[in-house]
Amino acid sequence: MNKDSKRREALLYHAKPTPGKIQVVPTKKYATQRDLSLAYSPGVAEPCLEIAKDVDNVYKYTAKGNLVAVISNGTAVLGLGDIGPEASKPVMEGKGLLFKIFADIDVFDIEVDTKNVEEFIQTVKNIAPTFGGINLEDIKAPESFEIERRLVEELNIPVMHDDQHGTAIISSAALINALELADKKAEDVRMVVSGAGSAALACADLYMLLGVKLENILMFNSKGLLTKNNSALSELQQKYAKDMDSISLEEALVGADVFLGLSSGDIMSAKMLLGMAENPIVFAMANPNPEIDYNLAIQTRKDIIMATGRSDHPNQVNNVLGFPYIFRGALDVRASKINEAMKMAAVQALASLAKESVPEQVNVAYGATKLVFGREYIIPKPFDPRLIAIVAPAVAKAAMDSGVAKHPITDWAKYEEDLLERLGNDNKMLRMITNKAKMDPKRIVFAEAEHLDVLKAAQIVLEEGVAIPILLGNKEVISELKEELGFDAEVEIIDPKDKEESPRRDRFAEAYWETRKRRGIALYDAQRLMRERNYFAAMMVNTGEADGLVTGHTRSYATVLKPMLQLVNKAAGASIVATTNMMMTARGPMFLSDTAVNIDPTAEELAKIALMTAKTARMFGVEPVIAMVSYSNYGSSTNARASKVREAVAYLHENHPDLIVDGEIQSDFALNPEMLKQKFPFSKLVGKKVNTLIFPNLDSANITYKLLKELNKVESIGPIMMGMGKPVHIFQLGASVEEMVNMATIAVLDAQEKGKNKK
């Protein structure tokens, strides 16, 4: 290989990764000496020389363009105040995690040990060449204003103090929509602001860009109304000071249209709220206790439009709706700063998104029947998957239009596709279903609670508010294990073999015998079986003494499945039982069926498995796109094993024409859209992203999901039971604690769904 070829190879090696491919592990080959020589010496010299010629090449050959510094000196951490740089580090690391999971931005957190403004600024400037952007965090006012102003002016990368502008951007979007619902205009409203710190000042500044008039804003700090005769006010606070005598907050609120609270909890009474104008807009954002309790506020005024900083109330003003996507858009066009135009673009994008139809997976995540624009939904939810593809492009376009973008985007469709791909397998689905479970926790029986890992899983679901565990097993053993784990919470422990459980055992046995007495089960047999935990647990669910059960950690799947099928009826309309595994892949959640029950299903059974899997996918907010896979492609084999798949597809096409399903097809064609379009352009799957695979037999399904799980470390949730009349879910033998927690979460969702269907 000549010198020019080696140089080209080295430069190609160091070219930045494709969007969506940045991972914790290296993204380049590193297995051989040749790879290492490209990664470091001598190959690394080539990109170094290219950057030396043109410093902008640093974005081409390094990760700078996707790297943000989260920087603090720990002088205003949360509500804890000046606790120092070391104590601020957990918050900075948490902020970094949010950047990564919501926008795929890599972060270094940096804690600076100085309160001197000039020293802080110089430190940030000295390290700025490493980063594509700077997120300032938890720096006290008024120093934060000067630090941000100077760094924005003196650096050529985007800088933003999120404590100021994040809240301002999200609440501005909420204000636009609240004013529309209240049928009021920004220029006409009277506003009262409780709080005069950095966030309150930034909010007021941005609200004025929306049209709110300065003369209509009354701002209060802890000492009272900001007035001109108060010499202690900062220069920025002086802007909002009034040339008048001080009045109380209660007096200021009489006839006011908008209340913005960024101060402390419970300072606003019901009387004060009653004094406000018709259709009052109240943003009470003190945490954890708002300026007025949400329940008190909505009971006091039926016409109120209210937002808080809390996730357990509607309209949460959460900065995570803004900063990940603002920096994403700024980085992607290599913006030299984050200016007012970019902030306002984020505001308008968020306000508009709240008026769009909400994806079902968002409804699922928040336990809503149907979120729709209105008083209880004026800003998008943080887990809305559309945010990255809506807010980031709006910010990027504003950067280009305002002249601060150094690398304009030309193909917007491709850019939005790249943004969605960036999210990849970030477990967003898992967070969403966990959040949904927490909305209405259910009583879940852990039938093998004598085992340490099972007990750990029960402890986690209780502590996280996902489920209310009921523990089956020897009480003494379970109590000892609880003590070992530090599991102090009081939970129900039941030993089916205890004498005190005799009346319940007899009741369960009688009920079981009535259903099986003509199928070879004697009453004595039923009484004996009720001493076994899985039978006892199943009857608890049957009789409504528990909402669901999980079991199977210590026994083979087939052994545990048998009592479940004997005791628990199938769901209404179901003629078979099957399972699916939800795999958290890089392309998003994938449903694989049937992974545990039906050894060699018929064509009719395959069709039913496909329909059940489609229903399960929709339960998680995923619209199914189904490939019925085989070793054959569209009739390339006439063998009965392929023919039955073809027959199942024909049945589904005829009887369920709205279902997106096709086959029989080989898995690589199903998952590779280019190959599929080129070879089989007639397929109903062309132009669609397959997210569901139905396998022709148990061998192929079970082997595939376990290979994915072990070789690619893809997280698997399942097997999820389908077709059962009650929420009964069986672990795979030896399931991990995490897998058992996930399955308990699924059991809660299943119980919620079945409860909803009853109503």
FENKAPE-V631591 format. One record per helix or strand of 3 or more residues. SS is the DSSP state (H for helix, E for strand). FROM is the first residue (numbers start at 1). TO is the last residue. If there is no record, write none. Layout:
# FENKAPE-V631591
ss=SS from=FROM to=TO
ss=SS from=FROM to=TO
This chain:
# FENKAPE-V631591
ss=H from=3 to=14
ss=H from=33 to=39
ss=H from=44 to=53
ss=H from=55 to=61
ss=H from=64 to=66
ss=E from=67 to=72
ss=H from=85 to=103
ss=E from=106 to=111
ss=H from=117 to=130
ss=E from=133 to=136
ss=H from=143 to=154
ss=E from=158 to=161
ss=H from=162 to=182
ss=H from=186 to=188
ss=E from=191 to=194
ss=H from=198 to=210
ss=H from=214 to=216
ss=E from=217 to=221
ss=H from=235 to=238
ss=H from=249 to=253
ss=E from=258 to=261
ss=H from=270 to=274
ss=E from=281 to=284
ss=H from=294 to=300
ss=E from=305 to=308
ss=H from=319 to=321
ss=H from=323 to=332
ss=H from=340 to=353
ss=H from=360 to=365
ss=H from=387 to=401
ss=H from=412 to=423
ss=H from=428 to=439
ss=E from=442 to=446
ss=H from=452 to=463
ss=E from=467 to=472
ss=H from=475 to=485
ss=E from=492 to=494
ss=H from=499 to=519
ss=H from=523 to=529
ss=H from=533 to=542
ss=E from=548 to=551
ss=H from=557 to=567
ss=E from=578 to=585
ss=E from=588 to=593
ss=H from=603 to=619
ss=E from=625 to=629
ss=H from=640 to=655
ss=E from=660 to=665
ss=H from=667 to=671
ss=H from=673 to=679
ss=E from=692 to=694
ss=H from=698 to=711
ss=E from=715 to=722
ss=E from=727 to=730
ss=H from=737 to=758
